[in-house]
Each structure stands twice: as C-alpha cells, then as structure tokens.
Amino acid sequence: MTITDETITYVAALTKLSLSAQEQEKAKEDLGRILGYIDTMNELVTDGVEPMSHVISLQNVFREDEVTNKEERENLLSNAPAKKDGAFLVPKTVE
C-alpha cells in the first residue's frame, strides 16, 4: 500500500493535527516504513504456532480466601487503647 499526500491529509484531519509540508513528508515516510514492516511480518510462516498473550507463561496466583487468624481477635485487641464490640475504637475523623 502506498501512502499518498491525500492519505496523510486525511489522517491529519481525523486526528485534528495541522502538519507543515515537512511534517507531512516525514509522516508519509514513517507510515510507509510501518506498513512495510507489517508486510514483512505477514510473510512469516506461523503455522502451528499457538497464539499467546504474554511472552512469559503466567499461572493463576489466586488462592482461596480463608480466615487464618479467627481465634486471635482477643489477643489482637488486648493492645488496643480503646475497643468496642470486638473492634478498635478510634476517634471520629469526619463530622
């Protein structure tokens, strides 16, 4: 695909950019290189290659949400300066 001046003008209008003539030429070269790279990538033989979402294989690291300190409530509250109904009592911060 050849990038034309009309294509650059159209893309610039879509992105609401005002490009000088020099910037339009640079954009035309850059887009041409990008499309050339995509054409090169399309030539690669990828039969039998599984798609991947990340280069490092990731495993699910979630675990079951289990309470592990349920018997320690009184021990934890023993150091509290003030407590009420099995919870820390703190000063009111919002009126």
Secondary structure, DSSP 8 states (H G I E B T S, - for coil): ----HHHHHHHHHHTT----HHHHHHHHHHHHHHHHHHHHHHTS--TT----S-SS-----------S-GGGHHHHHTT-SSEETTEE-------
